[in-house]
Amino acid sequence: MIGMQNVSLQRGDKLILDDVNIQMGKDENWVILGRNGSGKTTILEMMMGYLFPTKGKVNVLDYTYGECDVREVRKEIGYISQTLIEKLALKDPVWEVVATGAYAFLRFYQHIPDEVKEEAHAKLADIGFAHLAQQPFGTLSQGERKKVLLARSLMAHPKLLIMDEPCAGLDLYERENMLQAVDNLRKQDIAIVYVTHHIEEIMPLFTHIVLIKDGKVAAAGPKKEVLTKETIMETYGISVELDWFHERPWIRVCSGG
């Protein structure tokens, strides 16, 4: 599904990624964890074909970057990020924002086919937002906007969904609503790569974890094998206790650690 082989990225004298090797297989959903500046978003941008490595190869959905038209690959990838939300038109009705996902537009300047309108309304109904369809996008809360972005990302029927900190800035209620919507994607045939700073966001849907430290892979593999208090200490430099409850990890920071 996704492969990064011996990937490095050099910018001037700074080594952003250093010999990164990640292999994400079919039927696996991955979470990428690491401190600020560790290289998480850079890895996502390489998966999207917005950045290319100084050394190494990136393969996504059976395409090898550098040997294909990345614009065609992106048609098979859904993407959610705060920066994308900021580019959308706040005055447009919610259903229209969702409909733009069918074409990867930011807004429409042309006739919208009836079948696209119907599918946009159906996607909103799926997330319980049918009653918000006609409201301007800008009137929604942060949590509501991010769920709308999730519905939008599904309009193109992607094979891969990349999510960059989708719960950032949400309160506990909105975060859990968003996480439930993400976890419901288990019912669909979509591979997911999810970046977060918060370990408790790892829902049952996720099968694998990669820990990034200083541009290198600190650990990668099945979530319960990789996510331990020892690997958290190694990656983040803090001592914690780790528990699993309802297939979600929860940590407690040890005082003085």
PyRosetta script that sets phi, psi and omega in degrees:
from pyrosetta import init, pose_from_sequence

init()
pose = pose_from_sequence("MIGMQNVSLQRGDKLILDDVNIQMGKDENWVILGRNGSGKTTILEMMMGYLFPTKGKVNVLDYTYGECDVREVRKEIGYISQTLIEKLALKDPVWEVVATGAYAFLRFYQHIPDEVKEEAHAKLADIGFAHLAQQPFGTLSQGERKKVLLARSLMAHPKLLIMDEPCAGLDLYERENMLQAVDNLRKQDIAIVYVTHHIEEIMPLFTHIVLIKDGKVAAAGPKKEVLTKETIMETYGISVELDWFHERPWIRVCSGG")
pose.set_psi(1, -54.5)
pose.set_omega(1, 176.4)
pose.set_phi(2, -139.0)
pose.set_psi(2, 132.2)
pose.set_omega(2, 176.4)
pose.set_phi(3, -135.9)
pose.set_psi(3, 134.2)
pose.set_omega(3, 172.0)
pose.set_phi(4, -123.5)
pose.set_psi(4, 115.4)
pose.set_omega(4, -175.1)
pose.set_phi(5, -113.4)
pose.set_psi(5, 114.9)
pose.set_omega(5, 176.2)
pose.set_phi(6, 51.7)
pose.set_psi(6, 45.2)
pose.set_omega(6, -175.2)
pose.set_phi(7, -84.6)
pose.set_psi(7, 126.3)
pose.set_omega(7, 173.4)
pose.set_phi(8, -129.9)
pose.set_psi(8, 150.2)
pose.set_omega(8, 176.6)
pose.set_phi(9, -135.3)
pose.set_psi(9, 119.5)
pose.set_omega(9, -178.9)
pose.set_phi(10, -112.4)
pose.set_psi(10, 130.6)
pose.set_omega(10, 173.1)
pose.set_phi(11, -124.9)
pose.set_psi(11, 105.0)
pose.set_omega(11, -174.4)
pose.set_phi(12, 62.7)
pose.set_psi(12, -125.9)
pose.set_omega(12, 178.7)
pose.set_phi(13, -88.8)
pose.set_psi(13, -4.4)
pose.set_omega(13, -174.2)
pose.set_phi(14, -97.2)
pose.set_psi(14, 129.0)
pose.set_omega(14, 176.3)
pose.set_phi(15, -94.6)
pose.set_psi(15, 105.1)
pose.set_omega(15, -176.1)
pose.set_phi(16, -76.9)
pose.set_psi(16, -48.0)
pose.set_omega(16, 174.8)
pose.set_phi(17, -122.8)
pose.set_psi(17, 140.8)
pose.set_omega(17, -172.9)
pose.set_phi(18, -129.4)
pose.set_psi(18, 98.0)
pose.set_omega(18, 174.9)
pose.set_phi(19, 53.4)
pose.set_psi(19, 54.2)
pose.set_omega(19, -179.7)
pose.set_phi(20, -80.4)
pose.set_psi(20, 127.8)
pose.set_omega(20, 175.2)
pose.set_phi(21, -125.2)
pose.set_psi(21, 116.9)
pose.set_omega(21, 178.7)
pose.set_phi(22, -137.5)
pose.set_psi(22, 134.7)
pose.set_omega(22, 175.7)
pose.set_phi(23, -128.7)
pose.set_psi(23, 110.3)
pose.set_omega(23, -179.3)
pose.set_phi(24, -106.2)
pose.set_psi(24, 115.9)
pose.set_omega(24, -174.8)
pose.set_phi(25, -90.9)
pose.set_psi(25, 171.6)
pose.set_omega(25, 176.6)
pose.set_phi(26, -63.8)
pose.set_psi(26, 145.3)
pose.set_omega(26, -179.4)
pose.set_phi(27, 68.1)
pose.set_psi(27, 18.0)
pose.set_omega(27, 174.2)
pose.set_phi(28, -114.6)
pose.set_psi(28, 138.4)
pose.set_omega(28, 175.6)
pose.set_phi(29, -120.4)
pose.set_psi(29, 124.8)
pose.set_omega(29, -168.7)
pose.set_phi(30, -111.5)
pose.set_psi(30, 146.3)
pose.set_omega(30, 169.7)
pose.set_phi(31, -113.9)
pose.set_psi(31, 135.5)
pose.set_omega(31, 176.0)
pose.set_phi(32, -107.5)
pose.set_psi(32, 122.5)
pose.set_omega(32, -178.7)
pose.set_phi(33, -119.9)
pose.set_psi(33, 150.9)
pose.set_omega(33, 175.9)
pose.set_phi(34, 165.7)
pose.set_psi(34, 164.5)
pose.set_omega(34, -178.9)
pose.set_phi(35, -69.7)
pose.set_psi(35, 165.1)
pose.set_omega(35, 173.4)
pose.set_phi(36, -54.8)
pose.set_psi(36, 135.2)
pose.set_omega(36, 177.2)
pose.set_phi(37, 79.4)
pose.set_psi(37, 7.4)
pose.set_omega(37, -177.4)
pose.set_phi(38, -78.4)
pose.set_psi(38, -19.3)
pose.set_omega(38, 179.6)
pose.set_phi(39, 118.6)
pose.set_psi(39, 8.2)
pose.set_omega(39, -175.8)
pose.set_phi(40, -61.7)
pose.set_psi(40, -52.5)
pose.set_omega(40, -178.1)
pose.set_phi(41, -66.6)
pose.set_psi(41, -33.4)
pose.set_omega(41, 176.0)
pose.set_phi(42, -60.0)
pose.set_psi(42, -41.4)
pose.set_omega(42, 177.9)
pose.set_phi(43, -62.4)
pose.set_psi(43, -42.9)
pose.set_omega(43, 177.7)
pose.set_phi(44, -61.5)
pose.set_psi(44, -43.5)
pose.set_omega(44, -179.0)
pose.set_phi(45, -63.7)
pose.set_psi(45, -31.7)
pose.set_omega(45, 174.9)
pose.set_phi(46, -70.7)
pose.set_psi(46, -37.8)
pose.set_omega(46, 177.3)
pose.set_phi(47, -64.5)
pose.set_psi(47, -31.9)
pose.set_omega(47, 179.1)
pose.set_phi(48, -83.5)
pose.set_psi(48, -9.3)
pose.set_omega(48, -178.1)
pose.set_phi(49, 78.1)
pose.set_psi(49, 23.6)
pose.set_omega(49, 175.9)
pose.set_phi(50, -93.6)
pose.set_psi(50, -18.5)
pose.set_omega(50, 174.2)
pose.set_phi(51, -131.2)
pose.set_psi(51, 150.6)
pose.set_omega(51, 179.2)
pose.set_phi(52, -126.4)
pose.set_psi(52, 143.0)
pose.set_omega(52, -174.7)
pose.set_phi(53, -71.5)
pose.set_psi(53, 151.7)
pose.set_omega(53, 171.1)
pose.set_phi(54, -68.8)
pose.set_psi(54, -38.0)
pose.set_omega(54, 175.9)
pose.set_phi(55, -138.5)
pose.set_psi(55, 153.3)
pose.set_omega(55, 175.3)
pose.set_phi(56, 98.4)
pose.set_psi(56, 178.9)
pose.set_omega(56, -177.1)
pose.set_phi(57, -127.5)
pose.set_psi(57, 146.4)
pose.set_omega(57, 175.2)
pose.set_phi(58, -123.0)
pose.set_psi(58, 123.7)
pose.set_omega(58, 177.0)
pose.set_phi(59, -117.3)
pose.set_psi(59, 130.0)
pose.set_omega(59, 179.6)
pose.set_phi(60, -136.0)
pose.set_psi(60, 125.3)
pose.set_omega(60, 176.8)
pose.set_phi(61, 52.4)
pose.set_psi(61, 43.8)
pose.set_omega(61, 178.1)
pose.set_phi(62, 71.0)
pose.set_psi(62, 11.8)
pose.set_omega(62, 173.1)
pose.set_phi(63, -105.6)
pose.set_psi(63, 145.2)
pose.set_omega(63, 173.1)
pose.set_phi(64, -108.6)
pose.set_psi(64, 117.6)
pose.set_omega(64, -179.8)
pose.set_phi(65, -63.3)
pose.set_psi(65, 138.8)
pose.set_omega(65, -173.1)
pose.set_phi(66, 97.0)
pose.set_psi(66, -14.1)
pose.set_omega(66, 179.0)
pose.set_phi(67, -125.5)
pose.set_psi(67, 14.1)
pose.set_omega(67, -176.7)
pose.set_phi(68, -148.6)
pose.set_psi(68, 171.9)
pose.set_omega(68, 174.3)
pose.set_phi(69, -88.5)
pose.set_psi(69, 107.1)
pose.set_omega(69, -174.8)
pose.set_phi(70, -63.4)
pose.set_psi(70, -23.4)
pose.set_omega(70, 178.2)
pose.set_phi(71, -63.5)
pose.set_psi(71, -33.5)
pose.set_omega(71, 177.8)
pose.set_phi(72, -72.2)
pose.set_psi(72, -36.6)
pose.set_omega(72, 178.3)
pose.set_phi(73, -64.2)
pose.set_psi(73, -42.7)
pose.set_omega(73, -176.9)
pose.set_phi(74, -62.6)
pose.set_psi(74, -23.6)
pose.set_omega(74, 177.5)
pose.set_phi(75, -65.9)
pose.set_psi(75, -18.7)
pose.set_omega(75, -179.4)
pose.set_phi(76, -102.2)
pose.set_psi(76, 7.7)
pose.set_omega(76, -177.5)
pose.set_phi(77, -121.6)
pose.set_psi(77, 128.1)
pose.set_omega(77, 169.8)
pose.set_phi(78, -92.0)
pose.set_psi(78, 149.7)
pose.set_omega(78, -174.6)
pose.set_phi(79, -141.5)
pose.set_psi(79, 133.3)
pose.set_omega(79, 178.0)
pose.set_phi(80, -129.0)
pose.set_psi(80, 126.0)
pose.set_omega(80, 175.7)
pose.set_phi(81, -157.0)
pose.set_psi(81, 160.5)
pose.set_omega(81, 177.8)
pose.set_phi(82, -63.6)
pose.set_psi(82, -37.4)
pose.set_omega(82, -178.8)
pose.set_phi(83, -63.6)
pose.set_psi(83, -33.2)
pose.set_omega(83, 177.2)
pose.set_phi(84, -68.2)
pose.set_psi(84, -42.0)
pose.set_omega(84, 177.4)
pose.set_phi(85, -56.3)
pose.set_psi(85, -41.6)
pose.set_omega(85, -176.7)
pose.set_phi(86, -67.8)
pose.set_psi(86, -16.9)
pose.set_omega(86, 179.7)
pose.set_phi(87, -91.1)
pose.set_psi(87, -12.1)
pose.set_omega(87, -177.1)
pose.set_phi(88, -80.6)
pose.set_psi(88, 153.7)
pose.set_omega(88, -176.4)
pose.set_phi(89, -79.5)
pose.set_psi(89, 120.0)
pose.set_omega(89, -176.1)
pose.set_phi(90, -70.1)
pose.set_psi(90, -22.7)
pose.set_omega(90, -177.3)
pose.set_phi(91, -83.8)
pose.set_psi(91, -16.7)
pose.set_omega(91, -177.2)
pose.set_phi(92, -71.2)
pose.set_psi(92, 145.5)
pose.set_omega(92, 176.2)
pose.set_phi(93, -64.5)
pose.set_psi(93, 152.2)
pose.set_omega(93, -174.8)
pose.set_phi(94, -57.6)
pose.set_psi(94, -43.0)
pose.set_omega(94, -178.0)
pose.set_phi(95, -61.2)
pose.set_psi(95, -34.0)
pose.set_omega(95, -178.6)
pose.set_phi(96, -72.2)
pose.set_psi(96, -37.0)
pose.set_omega(96, 175.1)
pose.set_phi(97, -59.7)
pose.set_psi(97, -43.3)
pose.set_omega(97, 177.8)
pose.set_phi(98, -63.5)
pose.set_psi(98, -43.0)
pose.set_omega(98, -177.2)
pose.set_phi(99, -62.1)
pose.set_psi(99, -30.5)
pose.set_omega(99, -179.7)
pose.set_phi(100, -60.8)
pose.set_psi(100, -22.8)
pose.set_omega(100, -179.4)
pose.set_phi(101, -64.7)
pose.set_psi(101, -21.1)
pose.set_omega(101, 179.7)
pose.set_phi(102, -68.1)
pose.set_psi(102, -22.9)
pose.set_omega(102, -176.7)
pose.set_phi(103, -123.7)
pose.set_psi(103, 2.0)
pose.set_omega(103, -175.2)
pose.set_phi(104, 61.4)
pose.set_psi(104, 29.0)
pose.set_omega(104, 173.1)
pose.set_phi(105, -83.5)
pose.set_psi(105, 161.4)
pose.set_omega(105, 170.1)
pose.set_phi(106, -91.4)
pose.set_psi(106, -28.9)
pose.set_omega(106, 171.1)
pose.set_phi(107, -160.5)
pose.set_psi(107, 163.8)
pose.set_omega(107, -177.6)
pose.set_phi(108, -92.1)
pose.set_psi(108, 140.4)
pose.set_omega(108, 170.9)
pose.set_phi(109, -127.7)
pose.set_psi(109, 25.2)
pose.set_omega(109, -176.1)
pose.set_phi(110, -151.0)
pose.set_psi(110, 174.6)
pose.set_omega(110, 178.4)
pose.set_phi(111, -63.7)
pose.set_psi(111, 137.4)
pose.set_omega(111, 178.2)
pose.set_phi(112, -100.6)
pose.set_psi(112, 119.3)
pose.set_omega(112, -178.9)
pose.set_phi(113, -57.3)
pose.set_psi(113, 146.2)
pose.set_omega(113, -177.4)
pose.set_phi(114, -59.1)
pose.set_psi(114, -37.4)
pose.set_omega(114, -177.8)
pose.set_phi(115, -67.4)
pose.set_psi(115, -30.5)
pose.set_omega(115, 176.8)
pose.set_phi(116, -71.9)
pose.set_psi(116, -41.1)
pose.set_omega(116, 176.1)
pose.set_phi(117, -58.7)
pose.set_psi(117, -45.7)
pose.set_omega(117, -178.1)
pose.set_phi(118, -63.4)
pose.set_psi(118, -41.2)
pose.set_omega(118, -179.6)
pose.set_phi(119, -68.0)
pose.set_psi(119, -37.4)
pose.set_omega(119, 178.1)
pose.set_phi(120, -61.9)
pose.set_psi(120, -43.3)
pose.set_omega(120, 177.7)
pose.set_phi(121, -65.3)
pose.set_psi(121, -37.1)
pose.set_omega(121, 178.7)
pose.set_phi(122, -66.3)
pose.set_psi(122, -39.6)
pose.set_omega(122, 178.4)
pose.set_phi(123, -64.2)
pose.set_psi(123, -38.9)
pose.set_omega(123, 176.7)
pose.set_phi(124, -65.7)
pose.set_psi(124, -39.2)
pose.set_omega(124, 177.5)
pose.set_phi(125, -62.8)
pose.set_psi(125, -36.4)
pose.set_omega(125, -179.5)
pose.set_phi(126, -61.2)
pose.set_psi(126, -32.0)
pose.set_omega(126, -179.5)
pose.set_phi(127, -100.0)
pose.set_psi(127, 10.1)
pose.set_omega(127, 177.6)
pose.set_phi(128, 78.2)
pose.set_psi(128, 22.6)
pose.set_omega(128, -175.6)
pose.set_phi(129, -114.0)
pose.set_psi(129, 20.7)
pose.set_omega(129, -179.1)
pose.set_phi(130, -56.6)
pose.set_psi(130, -34.6)
pose.set_omega(130, -177.7)
pose.set_phi(131, -72.4)
pose.set_psi(131, -11.1)
pose.set_omega(131, -179.1)
pose.set_phi(132, -100.3)
pose.set_psi(132, 1.4)
pose.set_omega(132, -169.6)
pose.set_phi(133, -55.3)
pose.set_psi(133, -38.7)
pose.set_omega(133, -175.1)
pose.set_phi(134, -92.3)
pose.set_psi(134, -6.4)
pose.set_omega(134, -179.1)
pose.set_phi(135, -72.6)
pose.set_psi(135, 147.7)
pose.set_omega(135, 173.1)
pose.set_phi(136, -62.6)
pose.set_psi(136, 139.1)
pose.set_omega(136, -178.2)
pose.set_phi(137, -55.5)
pose.set_psi(137, -36.2)
pose.set_omega(137, -177.4)
pose.set_phi(138, -68.1)
pose.set_psi(138, -12.9)
pose.set_omega(138, 179.7)
pose.set_phi(139, -85.9)
pose.set_psi(139, -7.9)
pose.set_omega(139, -177.0)
pose.set_phi(140, -81.3)
pose.set_psi(140, 156.6)
pose.set_omega(140, 173.3)
pose.set_phi(141, -72.4)
pose.set_psi(141, 168.5)
pose.set_omega(141, 178.3)
pose.set_phi(142, -58.5)
pose.set_psi(142, -43.5)
pose.set_omega(142, -180.0)
pose.set_phi(143, -64.2)
pose.set_psi(143, -41.2)
pose.set_omega(143, 178.7)
pose.set_phi(144, -64.7)
pose.set_psi(144, -40.4)
pose.set_omega(144, 179.3)
pose.set_phi(145, -61.1)
pose.set_psi(145, -40.0)
pose.set_omega(145, -177.4)
pose.set_phi(146, -71.2)
pose.set_psi(146, -33.5)
pose.set_omega(146, 174.4)
pose.set_phi(147, -68.9)
pose.set_psi(147, -36.2)
pose.set_omega(147, 175.1)
pose.set_phi(148, -63.0)
pose.set_psi(148, -39.7)
pose.set_omega(148, 178.0)
pose.set_phi(149, -64.3)
pose.set_psi(149, -34.5)
pose.set_omega(149, 175.9)
pose.set_phi(150, -63.8)
pose.set_psi(150, -45.7)
pose.set_omega(150, 177.2)
pose.set_phi(151, -61.1)
pose.set_psi(151, -41.2)
pose.set_omega(151, 179.0)
pose.set_phi(152, -60.7)
pose.set_psi(152, -42.5)
pose.set_omega(152, -177.1)
pose.set_phi(153, -64.5)
pose.set_psi(153, -22.9)
pose.set_omega(153, -177.8)
pose.set_phi(154, -88.3)
pose.set_psi(154, -7.7)
pose.set_omega(154, -177.7)
pose.set_phi(155, -63.6)
pose.set_psi(155, -31.3)
pose.set_omega(155, -178.4)
pose.set_phi(156, -89.1)
pose.set_psi(156, 6.6)
pose.set_omega(156, -179.5)
pose.set_phi(157, 51.9)
pose.set_psi(157, 58.2)
pose.set_omega(157, -174.4)
pose.set_phi(158, -69.6)
pose.set_psi(158, 154.6)
pose.set_omega(158, 172.1)
pose.set_phi(159, -87.2)
pose.set_psi(159, -23.0)
pose.set_omega(159, -177.2)
pose.set_phi(160, -135.8)
pose.set_psi(160, 135.4)
pose.set_omega(160, 177.2)
pose.set_phi(161, -121.4)
pose.set_psi(161, 121.2)
pose.set_omega(161, 179.5)
pose.set_phi(162, -108.4)
pose.set_psi(162, 125.8)
pose.set_omega(162, -174.0)
pose.set_phi(163, -125.0)
pose.set_psi(163, 117.4)
pose.set_omega(163, -178.2)
pose.set_phi(164, -103.7)
pose.set_psi(164, 99.8)
pose.set_omega(164, 178.8)
pose.set_phi(165, 49.4)
pose.set_psi(165, 57.2)
pose.set_omega(165, -175.9)
pose.set_phi(166, -67.2)
pose.set_psi(166, -17.5)
pose.set_omega(166, -178.9)
pose.set_phi(167, -102.2)
pose.set_psi(167, 5.7)
pose.set_omega(167, -179.9)
pose.set_phi(168, -60.6)
pose.set_psi(168, 132.0)
pose.set_omega(168, 177.1)
pose.set_phi(169, 82.2)
pose.set_psi(169, 2.8)
pose.set_omega(169, -178.5)
pose.set_phi(170, -93.1)
pose.set_psi(170, 146.8)
pose.set_omega(170, 173.4)
pose.set_phi(171, -75.9)
pose.set_psi(171, 174.0)
pose.set_omega(171, -173.5)
pose.set_phi(172, -58.7)
pose.set_psi(172, -43.3)
pose.set_omega(172, -178.7)
pose.set_phi(173, -62.9)
pose.set_psi(173, -49.6)
pose.set_omega(173, -177.7)
pose.set_phi(174, -69.2)
pose.set_psi(174, -34.1)
pose.set_omega(174, 177.8)
pose.set_phi(175, -62.5)
pose.set_psi(175, -46.2)
pose.set_omega(175, -177.9)
pose.set_phi(176, -67.1)
pose.set_psi(176, -34.7)
pose.set_omega(176, 175.1)
pose.set_phi(177, -63.3)
pose.set_psi(177, -43.1)
pose.set_omega(177, 179.4)
pose.set_phi(178, -65.3)
pose.set_psi(178, -44.2)
pose.set_omega(178, -179.6)
pose.set_phi(179, -63.2)
pose.set_psi(179, -36.2)
pose.set_omega(179, 177.5)
pose.set_phi(180, -64.9)
pose.set_psi(180, -40.0)
pose.set_omega(180, 177.3)
pose.set_phi(181, -63.8)
pose.set_psi(181, -38.8)
pose.set_omega(181, 177.8)
pose.set_phi(182, -66.2)
pose.set_psi(182, -44.8)
pose.set_omega(182, -178.0)
pose.set_phi(183, -64.0)
pose.set_psi(183, -29.4)
pose.set_omega(183, 178.2)
pose.set_phi(184, -66.1)
pose.set_psi(184, -13.9)
pose.set_omega(184, 178.6)
pose.set_phi(185, -68.2)
pose.set_psi(185, -9.6)
pose.set_omega(185, 173.9)
pose.set_phi(186, -56.0)
pose.set_psi(186, -25.3)
pose.set_omega(186, -177.5)
pose.set_phi(187, -78.7)
pose.set_psi(187, -7.5)
pose.set_omega(187, -176.9)
pose.set_phi(188, -115.9)
pose.set_psi(188, 156.4)
pose.set_omega(188, -178.2)
pose.set_phi(189, -88.9)
pose.set_psi(189, 71.8)
pose.set_omega(189, -179.0)
pose.set_phi(190, -133.7)
pose.set_psi(190, 131.1)
pose.set_omega(190, 172.4)
pose.set_phi(191, -83.4)
pose.set_psi(191, 142.4)
pose.set_omega(191, -174.9)
pose.set_phi(192, -126.8)
pose.set_psi(192, 135.7)
pose.set_omega(192, 170.1)
pose.set_phi(193, -121.3)
pose.set_psi(193, 126.1)
pose.set_omega(193, -168.0)
pose.set_phi(194, -131.0)
pose.set_psi(194, 122.6)
pose.set_omega(194, 176.4)
pose.set_phi(195, -103.2)
pose.set_psi(195, 135.2)
pose.set_omega(195, 177.9)
pose.set_phi(196, -153.5)
pose.set_psi(196, 160.6)
pose.set_omega(196, 170.6)
pose.set_phi(197, -96.9)
pose.set_psi(197, -9.1)
pose.set_omega(197, -168.7)
pose.set_phi(198, -115.2)
pose.set_psi(198, 111.4)
pose.set_omega(198, -174.9)
pose.set_phi(199, -61.5)
pose.set_psi(199, -31.8)
pose.set_omega(199, -178.3)
pose.set_phi(200, -68.3)
pose.set_psi(200, -7.3)
pose.set_omega(200, 176.7)
pose.set_phi(201, -81.5)
pose.set_psi(201, -2.1)
pose.set_omega(201, -179.4)
pose.set_phi(202, -77.0)
pose.set_psi(202, 98.3)
pose.set_omega(202, -177.6)
pose.set_phi(203, -80.4)
pose.set_psi(203, 166.6)
pose.set_omega(203, 178.5)
pose.set_phi(204, -55.7)
pose.set_psi(204, -28.3)
pose.set_omega(204, 178.5)
pose.set_phi(205, -54.5)
pose.set_psi(205, -33.5)
pose.set_omega(205, -174.3)
pose.set_phi(206, -81.0)
pose.set_psi(206, 137.0)
pose.set_omega(206, -175.2)
pose.set_phi(207, -109.9)
pose.set_psi(207, -28.4)
pose.set_omega(207, -172.6)
pose.set_phi(208, -135.5)
pose.set_psi(208, 157.1)
pose.set_omega(208, -179.3)
pose.set_phi(209, -136.2)
pose.set_psi(209, 142.5)
pose.set_omega(209, 168.5)
pose.set_phi(210, -123.3)
pose.set_psi(210, 129.6)
pose.set_omega(210, 177.4)
pose.set_phi(211, -101.2)
pose.set_psi(211, 127.0)
pose.set_omega(211, -178.1)
pose.set_phi(212, -111.8)
pose.set_psi(212, 131.1)
pose.set_omega(212, 177.2)
pose.set_phi(213, -137.1)
pose.set_psi(213, 121.3)
pose.set_omega(213, 176.8)
pose.set_phi(214, 52.2)
pose.set_psi(214, 42.3)
pose.set_omega(214, 176.4)
pose.set_phi(215, 79.0)
pose.set_psi(215, 5.0)
pose.set_omega(215, 179.7)
pose.set_phi(216, -119.8)
pose.set_psi(216, 157.2)
pose.set_omega(216, 173.7)
pose.set_phi(217, -80.0)
pose.set_psi(217, 115.5)
pose.set_omega(217, 177.4)
pose.set_phi(218, -82.0)
pose.set_psi(218, -34.2)
pose.set_omega(218, 178.0)
pose.set_phi(219, -166.9)
pose.set_psi(219, 151.1)
pose.set_omega(219, 178.9)
pose.set_phi(220, -155.5)
pose.set_psi(220, 140.3)
pose.set_omega(220, 178.0)
pose.set_phi(221, 150.9)
pose.set_psi(221, -164.5)
pose.set_omega(221, 179.2)
pose.set_phi(222, -54.3)
pose.set_psi(222, 140.6)
pose.set_omega(222, -166.1)
pose.set_phi(223, -59.2)
pose.set_psi(223, -42.2)
pose.set_omega(223, -176.2)
pose.set_phi(224, -76.8)
pose.set_psi(224, -19.6)
pose.set_omega(224, 174.7)
pose.set_phi(225, -79.8)
pose.set_psi(225, -36.4)
pose.set_omega(225, -174.6)
pose.set_phi(226, -85.8)
pose.set_psi(226, -40.5)
pose.set_omega(226, -173.8)
pose.set_phi(227, -90.0)
pose.set_psi(227, 98.3)
pose.set_omega(227, 177.3)
pose.set_phi(228, -131.1)
pose.set_psi(228, 166.2)
pose.set_omega(228, 179.2)
pose.set_phi(229, -64.3)
pose.set_psi(229, -27.3)
pose.set_omega(229, 178.6)
pose.set_phi(230, -70.5)
pose.set_psi(230, -43.7)
pose.set_omega(230, -179.6)
pose.set_phi(231, -71.2)
pose.set_psi(231, -31.9)
pose.set_omega(231, 175.7)
pose.set_phi(232, -65.5)
pose.set_psi(232, -41.8)
pose.set_omega(232, 177.6)
pose.set_phi(233, -61.9)
pose.set_psi(233, -42.8)
pose.set_omega(233, -178.9)
pose.set_phi(234, -65.7)
pose.set_psi(234, -39.0)
pose.set_omega(234, -175.5)
pose.set_phi(235, -80.4)
pose.set_psi(235, -41.8)
pose.set_omega(235, -172.4)
pose.set_phi(236, -105.0)
pose.set_psi(236, -14.8)
pose.set_omega(236, 179.2)
pose.set_phi(237, 75.0)
pose.set_psi(237, 22.7)
pose.set_omega(237, 176.5)
pose.set_phi(238, -130.2)
pose.set_psi(238, 150.2)
pose.set_omega(238, 179.4)
pose.set_phi(239, -90.2)
pose.set_psi(239, 131.2)
pose.set_omega(239, -177.3)
pose.set_phi(240, -137.5)
pose.set_psi(240, 163.3)
pose.set_omega(240, 164.1)
pose.set_phi(241, -107.8)
pose.set_psi(241, 140.4)
pose.set_omega(241, -175.4)
pose.set_phi(242, -123.3)
pose.set_psi(242, 130.7)
pose.set_omega(242, 175.3)
pose.set_phi(243, -128.5)
pose.set_psi(243, 150.9)
pose.set_omega(243, 173.4)
pose.set_phi(244, -111.1)
pose.set_psi(244, 127.2)
pose.set_omega(244, -179.5)
pose.set_phi(245, -136.4)
pose.set_psi(245, 123.3)
pose.set_omega(245, -176.1)
pose.set_phi(246, 52.4)
pose.set_psi(246, 41.6)
pose.set_omega(246, 177.2)
pose.set_phi(247, 63.4)
pose.set_psi(247, 22.9)
pose.set_omega(247, 172.9)
pose.set_phi(248, -122.1)
pose.set_psi(248, 139.4)
pose.set_omega(248, 178.6)
pose.set_phi(249, -84.8)
pose.set_psi(249, 143.1)
pose.set_omega(249, 177.4)
pose.set_phi(250, -133.8)
pose.set_psi(250, 138.0)
pose.set_omega(250, -178.1)
pose.set_phi(251, -120.3)
pose.set_psi(251, 151.8)
pose.set_omega(251, 171.9)
pose.set_phi(252, -125.9)
pose.set_psi(252, 126.0)
pose.set_omega(252, -179.8)
pose.set_phi(253, -76.6)
pose.set_psi(253, 131.1)
pose.set_omega(253, 178.5)
pose.set_phi(254, -80.1)
pose.set_psi(254, 126.2)
pose.set_omega(254, -178.9)
pose.set_phi(255, -60.7)
pose.set_psi(255, 136.5)
pose.set_omega(255, -179.7)
pose.set_phi(256, 79.2)
pose.set_psi(256, 1.3)
pose.set_omega(256, -178.3)
pose.set_phi(257, -84.8)
pose.dump_pdb("model.pdb")
